[in-house]
């Protein structure tokens, strides 16, 4: 339904051809995610994702050594942001493999180290911050899942402290900028946001169409670029990009999906798929971190888009199988007294 809504936005898009093109790609990415979940289990999918990210990191390093390019390092990807999301995804999937594959930990440690190095090579503060968040949350999750009162209480306490520290950094954003050597405008990103908000107000309900606002056919996008004096390809903020492209209706739809996936991930952590549930929580929090300064979940080419739907479907599948197993056990236990009475 989410992919279908993006595709239907062609009806009001300012660039219907582009919306149809990108919406079709997104639709088949979601269908592909559903197909993969039906064919493989969650851990196999995480192994596959880790391998893909590791090979992408190797290819990016080899390309850099043979054909060094001036400007931002983007590896084998078309844009630096795609590289950053893929490397952050590689760290996430490698951490999952380290936790569950005791016999092959060295492989996942290598993938973790390689993706981290390539992420640092990109000089993207968003990528580095996301990797740091993944590592810290992985430590907290390990403590929580280890069991026992003391370790679980320690993990909850550290989580509360982490949230408070995060709030302090958000309220004092200059601390983060100084830490990563960035200017307070996030390399000019915050200068774009007032103009983006004005255009959101013009089309608040359904937006300008999926991937359509920044099209060359839209004079509003050209006007923003002319005012700021440089070509602007996106809003550089996840929630603003959602509102701009698909309005409040589409944004609420994806917010509902995020909350639903988060609730299922927590249920898996405390139920049938503890390690996969933890990795899903890491992914969903990583999406929030990336969404502060970059577009996320609004492109079929983004690695996090595929992971979002794959991991959400895996959690849903595991919970459904667990419920079915419980019903089966209850049915068998309920029929036992009847069988005993018939025997007597």
C-alpha positions in Angstrom: 0.0 0.0 0.0 2.9 2.4 0.8 4.5 1.7 -2.6 1.1 2.0 -4.3 0.5 5.4 -2.8 3.8 6.7 -4.2 2.8 5.3 -7.6 -0.7 6.8 -7.4 0.8 10.3 -6.8 1.3 10.4 -10.5 -2.3 11.7 -10.7 -1.3 15.1 -9.0 2.5 15.1 -9.7 4.1 18.2 -11.3 6.2 15.7 -13.3 4.1 12.6 -14.0 6.7 10.9 -16.1 9.3 11.0 -13.4 6.8 10.0 -10.7 5.7 7.0 -12.7 9.3 5.9 -13.4 10.5 6.2 -9.7 7.2 4.9 -8.3 7.4 1.8 -10.5 11.0 1.1 -9.3 9.9 1.6 -5.7 6.9 -0.7 -6.1 9.0 -3.6 -7.4 11.6 -3.0 -4.7 8.9 -3.6 -2.1 7.6 -6.7 -4.0 11.2 -8.0 -4.2 11.6 -7.5 -0.4 8.4 -9.5 0.2 9.6 -12.3 -2.2 13.0 -12.5 -0.4 11.3 -12.8 3.0 9.1 -15.7 1.7 12.2 -17.5 0.2 14.8 -17.0 3.0 14.8 -16.6 6.8 15.9 -13.4 8.5 19.4 -14.5 9.4 20.1 -15.6 5.8 18.9 -12.3 4.5 21.2 -10.4 6.9 24.1 -12.6 5.8 23.3 -11.8 2.1 23.1 -8.1 2.9 26.4 -8.1 4.8 28.1 -9.9 1.9 26.7 -7.3 -0.6 27.9 -4.4 1.5 31.3 -6.0 2.1 31.8 -6.5 -1.7 30.6 -2.9 -2.4 33.2 -1.6 0.1 36.0 -3.7 -1.5 35.0 -2.5 -5.0 34.9 1.1 -3.8 38.4 0.9 -2.3 39.8 -0.8 -5.4 38.2 1.9 -7.7 39.6 4.6 -5.5 43.1 3.1 -5.7 43.0 2.6 -9.5 40.9 5.6 -10.6 41.1 8.3 -7.9 38.5 11.0 -8.4 38.6 14.6 -7.1 35.8 15.8 -4.8 33.7 13.7 -2.5 34.5 10.0 -2.3 31.5 8.0 -3.5 33.0 4.6 -4.4 31.0 2.6 -6.9 27.8 4.5 -6.1 26.3 7.3 -8.0 26.2 9.6 -5.0 28.0 9.9 -1.7 24.8 9.5 0.3 24.1 6.1 -1.3 27.6 5.0 -0.3 27.1 6.2 3.3 23.8 4.4 3.7 25.3 1.2 2.2 28.3 1.3 4.6 26.1 2.0 7.6 23.9 -0.9 6.5 27.1 -3.1 6.2 28.0 -2.2 9.8 24.5 -3.1 11.0 24.4 -6.5 9.2 28.0 -7.3 10.3 27.1 -6.6 13.9 24.1 -9.0 13.5 26.4 -11.7 12.1 29.0 -11.2 14.9 26.2 -11.8 17.4 24.7 -15.0 15.9 27.5 -16.6 13.8 30.0 -17.7 16.4 31.9 -19.9 13.9 32.2 -17.1 11.3 32.8 -14.1 13.4 36.1 -13.2 11.7 34.3 -12.7 8.4 31.8 -10.3 9.9 34.5 -8.5 11.8 36.3 -7.9 8.5 33.1 -6.6 6.9 32.5 -4.4 9.9 36.0 -2.9 9.8 36.0 -2.5 6.0 32.5 -0.7 5.9 33.6 1.5 8.8 36.8 2.5 7.0 35.0 3.3 3.7 32.4 5.2 5.7 35.2 7.3 7.2 36.7 7.8 3.8 33.5 9.4 2.6 34.0 12.2 5.3 30.2 12.1 5.9 29.3 13.1 9.5 25.9 11.4 9.1 27.6 8.1 8.2 30.0 8.3 11.1 27.3 9.3 13.6 25.1 6.4 12.4 27.9 3.9 12.7 28.6 5.1 16.3 24.9 4.9 17.2 24.8 1.3 15.8 27.8 0.2 17.8 26.5 1.8 21.1 23.0 0.4 20.7 24.5 -3.0 19.8 26.3 -3.0 23.2 23.2 -2.0 25.0 21.2 -4.7 23.2 23.7 -7.4 24.1 23.4 -6.5 27.7 19.6 -6.5 27.6 19.4 -9.9 25.8 22.0 -11.5 27.9 19.3 -12.0 30.5 19.5 -11.8 34.3 18.3 -8.9 36.4 21.5 -6.9 36.9 22.6 -6.8 33.2 19.1 -6.0 32.0 18.8 -3.2 34.6 22.2 -1.9 33.6 21.2 -1.8 29.9 17.9 0.0 30.7 19.8 2.5 32.9 22.4 3.2 30.2 19.6 3.6 27.6 18.0 6.2 29.7 21.3 8.0 30.2 21.9 7.8 26.4 18.5 9.4 25.6 19.3 12.2 28.0 22.7 12.8 26.4 21.1 12.8 23.0 18.6 15.4 24.2 21.5 17.6 25.5 23.3 17.3 22.1 20.1 18.2 20.2 19.5 21.2 22.4 23.2 22.2 22.0 23.7 21.3 18.4 26.9 23.3 18.2 28.6 20.6 20.2 28.0 18.0 17.5 29.1 20.5 14.8 32.3 21.2 16.6 32.9 17.5 17.2 32.7 16.7 13.5 34.1 20.0 12.2 30.9 21.0 10.5 29.4 24.5 10.2 26.0 25.2 12.0 24.2 25.3 8.6 25.0 21.6 7.9 27.0 22.7 4.8 24.1 25.0 3.7 21.3 22.5 4.4 19.5 24.6 6.9 19.4 27.5 4.4 17.2 25.4 2.2 14.6 24.4 4.8 12.6 27.7 5.1 12.0 27.7 1.3 11.1 24.0 1.4 8.6 24.7 4.2 6.9 27.5 2.2 6.4 25.0 -0.7 5.1 22.4 1.7 2.4 24.8 2.8 1.3 25.3 -0.8 0.6 21.6 -1.3 0.2 20.3 2.3 -2.2 17.4 1.9 -0.8 15.2 -1.0 2.4 17.0 -1.8 3.9 17.7 -5.2 4.2 14.1 -6.3 6.8 11.4 -5.6 10.2 12.5 -6.7 8.6 15.4 -8.7 9.3 18.6 -6.8 13.0 18.8 -7.7 12.3 18.1 -11.3 13.6 20.5 -13.9 9.9 20.9 -15.0 9.0 22.5 -11.6 9.7 26.2 -11.6 9.4 26.3 -7.8 12.6 24.2 -7.4 14.5 26.3 -9.9 13.5 29.4 -8.0 15.0 28.1 -4.8 18.2 27.2 -6.6 18.4 30.7 -8.1 17.8 32.4 -4.7 20.5 30.4 -3.0 22.9 30.5 -5.9 23.6 26.7 -6.3 21.8 23.7 -7.7 19.6 22.0 -5.1 18.7 18.4 -5.7 16.8 17.6 -2.5 15.6 19.1 0.9 18.4 17.4 2.9 15.9 16.4 5.6 13.9 13.2 5.8 10.6 14.6 7.2 10.7 17.7 5.0 11.3 15.6 1.9 8.4 13.3 2.8 6.0 16.3 3.3 7.3 17.9 0.1 6.8 14.8 -2.1 3.7 13.1 -0.7 2.2 15.6 1.8 0.8 14.9 5.2 -1.2 11.9 4.1 1.8 10.0 2.7 4.0 11.1 5.6 1.5 9.8 8.2 1.4 6.5 6.2 5.2 6.0 6.5 5.2 7.2 10.1 2.6 4.5 10.9 4.8 1.9 9.1 7.9 3.0 11.1 6.0 2.8 14.5 4.5 -0.5 13.5 7.9 -2.0 12.6 9.4 -0.6 15.8 6.6 -2.2 17.9 7.1 -5.6 16.1 10.9 -5.3 16.6 10.4 -4.9 20.3 8.1 -7.9 20.4 10.6 -10.0 18.5 13.4 -8.9 21.0 11.3 -10.2 23.9 9.9 -13.2 22.0 10.6 -15.4 19.0 13.5 -13.6 17.3 15.6 -11.8 19.9 18.7 -11.0 17.9 16.8 -10.1 14.7 14.5 -7.9 16.7 17.5 -6.1 18.1 19.0 -5.5 14.6 15.6 -4.1 13.5 15.6 -1.6 16.4 19.1 -0.5 15.4 17.9 0.0 11.8 14.8 2.0 12.7 16.8 4.3 15.0 19.5 4.7 12.3 16.7 5.9 9.9 15.9 8.7 12.4 19.6 9.7 12.6 20.1 9.8 8.9 16.8 11.6 8.4 18.0 14.7 10.2 20.2 15.7 7.3 19.4 13.4 4.4 16.5 11.9 2.5 15.7 8.4 3.7 13.2 5.7 2.7 12.1 7.8 -0.3 14.1 6.1 -3.0 14.2 2.5 -4.2 18.0 2.9 -4.8 18.7 3.5 -1.1 19.9 0.5 0.8 17.9 1.4 3.9 14.7 1.3 1.9 15.2 -2.4 1.1 16.3 -3.2 4.7 13.3 -1.3 6.1 10.8 -3.4 4.2 12.7 -6.7 4.4 13.3 -6.5 8.2 9.7 -5.3 8.8 8.3 -8.3 6.9 10.7 -10.7 8.7 9.5 -9.5 12.1 5.9 -9.8 11.0 6.5 -13.3 9.7 8.3 -14.4 12.8 5.5 -13.1 15.0 2.8 -14.7 12.9 4.6 -18.1 13.1 5.0 -17.7 16.8 1.3 -17.0 17.3 0.4 -20.0 15.1 2.7 -22.2 17.1 1.1 -21.1 20.4 -2.4 -21.7 19.0 -1.3 -25.2 17.9 0.1 -26.0 21.4 -3.1 -24.7 23.1 -5.2 -26.8 20.7 -3.3 -29.9 21.5 -3.3 -29.3 25.2 -7.0 -28.6 25.1 -7.8 -31.8 23.2 -5.7 -34.0 25.6 -8.5 -34.2 28.3 -11.0 -35.2 25.7 -8.8 -38.0 24.4 -8.2 -39.3 27.9 -11.9 -39.3 28.6 -12.6 -41.3 25.4 -9.9 -43.8 26.3 -11.6 -44.3 29.7 
